[in-house]
């Protein structure tokens, strides 16, 4: 099966640098660009959009809860009307800047705690989809591939939006198809196990869970991380594997 590579980028802020965006960009297909509420600022957003344009990389908006101090990793209980407006504010910031640069934004992938919350809570997921469908440009919705992907596809269809399902190259999966909690041993794969999982996803569309079970995910895209040079080298190797 054909797989794309996506990566969370544009997460620097002011004098603080996060990730090796310029080194990662040549090897990926999709850039999830922070929209300023967990990371990113106007200069970083503009530079990241221009880098994506130079490298012919598809752009997605990567909005979050308003939690720049916690890097978007803290859950927040927000009423739907507020969550929808917060998402649309961030998406509008990125799409507006992108239009000025001749770049198209294709999809939305929530970040951090918001991503985890929407995967666990259908009400939050519905609010995210409502925010996307009300945007003036058609945008797809990127979320985690799970055994419930068929249900999630039907939910999105009811809102009139397309979905992109992603799997994680370096994360171990629990037996229920969710990512194994980082609090548990083995949650993040070694380089060897990561590459084995990439090959399995490419060839079979499945992963082997912590309990040894195979579950079908059939993702459209693989999420990779380029926070350091080891991560960049791993992305290069993953690019080679999925391009064979």
ChimeraX attribute file (.defattr): number of C-alpha atoms within 10 A of each C-alpha:
attribute: neighborCount
match mode: 1-to-1
recipient: residues
	/A:1	11
	/A:2	13
	/A:3	20
	/A:4	16
	/A:5	23
	/A:6	25
	/A:7	23
	/A:8	22
	/A:9	30
	/A:10	29
	/A:11	25
	/A:12	22
	/A:13	18
	/A:14	11
	/A:15	6
	/A:16	9
	/A:17	13
	/A:18	16
	/A:19	19
	/A:20	19
	/A:21	25
	/A:22	14
	/A:23	15
	/A:24	23
	/A:25	24
	/A:26	15
	/A:27	19
	/A:28	23
	/A:29	20
	/A:30	24
	/A:31	28
	/A:32	26
	/A:33	28
	/A:34	29
	/A:35	27
	/A:36	25
	/A:37	22
	/A:38	24
	/A:39	28
	/A:40	24
	/A:41	18
	/A:42	16
	/A:43	13
	/A:44	22
	/A:45	25
	/A:46	18
	/A:47	15
	/A:48	25
	/A:49	28
	/A:50	17
	/A:51	17
	/A:52	24
	/A:53	18
	/A:54	11
	/A:55	15
	/A:56	15
	/A:57	20
	/A:58	19
	/A:59	25
	/A:60	30
	/A:61	28
	/A:62	30
	/A:63	29
	/A:64	29
	/A:65	25
	/A:66	20
	/A:67	17
	/A:68	16
	/A:69	11
	/A:70	12
	/A:71	17
	/A:72	22
	/A:73	18
	/A:74	15
	/A:75	17
	/A:76	14
	/A:77	9
	/A:78	12
	/A:79	10
	/A:80	16
	/A:81	11
	/A:82	11
	/A:83	21
	/A:84	20
	/A:85	14
	/A:86	19
	/A:87	26
	/A:88	20
	/A:89	16
	/A:90	20
	/A:91	25
	/A:92	17
	/A:93	15
	/A:94	26
	/A:95	21
	/A:96	14
	/A:97	17
	/A:98	19
	/A:99	11
	/A:100	10
	/A:101	13
	/A:102	10
	/A:103	19
	/A:104	19
	/A:105	24
	/A:106	16
	/A:107	25
	/A:108	25
	/A:109	24
	/A:110	24
	/A:111	24
	/A:112	18
	/A:113	18
	/A:114	23
	/A:115	24
	/A:116	18
	/A:117	18
	/A:118	17
	/A:119	18
	/A:120	12
	/A:121	10
	/A:122	13
	/A:123	13
	/A:124	21
	/A:125	21
	/A:126	18
	/A:127	20
	/A:128	24
	/A:129	22
	/A:130	20
	/A:131	21
	/A:132	24
	/A:133	20
	/A:134	13
	/A:135	15
	/A:136	8
	/A:137	14
	/A:138	14
	/A:139	20
	/A:140	21
	/A:141	22
	/A:142	22
	/A:143	23
	/A:144	26
	/A:145	24
	/A:146	23
	/A:147	15
	/A:148	12
	/A:149	18
	/A:150	11
	/A:151	11
	/A:152	21
	/A:153	16
	/A:154	14
	/A:155	17
	/A:156	20
	/A:157	13
	/A:158	10
	/A:159	15
	/A:160	15
	/A:161	19
	/A:162	16
	/A:163	22
	/A:164	17
	/A:165	19
	/A:166	23
	/A:167	28
	/A:168	24
	/A:169	27
	/A:170	23
	/A:171	21
	/A:172	26
	/A:173	27
	/A:174	18
	/A:175	16
	/A:176	15
	/A:177	22
	/A:178	17
	/A:179	20
	/A:180	19
	/A:181	14
	/A:182	11
	/A:183	7
	/A:184	8
	/A:185	10
	/A:186	14
	/A:187	17
	/A:188	19
	/A:189	17
	/A:190	13
	/A:191	14
	/A:192	9
	/A:193	15
	/A:194	19
	/A:195	19
	/A:196	17
	/A:197	22
	/A:198	24
	/A:199	18
	/A:200	14
	/A:201	26
	/A:202	21
	/A:203	13
	/A:204	13
	/A:205	21
	/A:206	20
	/A:207	25
	/A:208	19
	/A:209	18
	/A:210	17
	/A:211	10
	/A:212	11
	/A:213	14
	/A:214	15
	/A:215	18
	/A:216	16
	/A:217	21
	/A:218	23
	/A:219	24
	/A:220	19
	/A:221	26
	/A:222	26
	/A:223	21
	/A:224	22
	/A:225	22
	/A:226	22
	/A:227	15
	/A:228	15
	/A:229	13
	/A:230	12
	/A:231	17
	/A:232	21
	/A:233	14
	/A:234	20
	/A:235	24
	/A:236	16
	/A:237	14
	/A:238	21
	/A:239	18
	/A:240	11
	/A:241	13
	/A:242	18
	/A:243	11
	/A:244	5
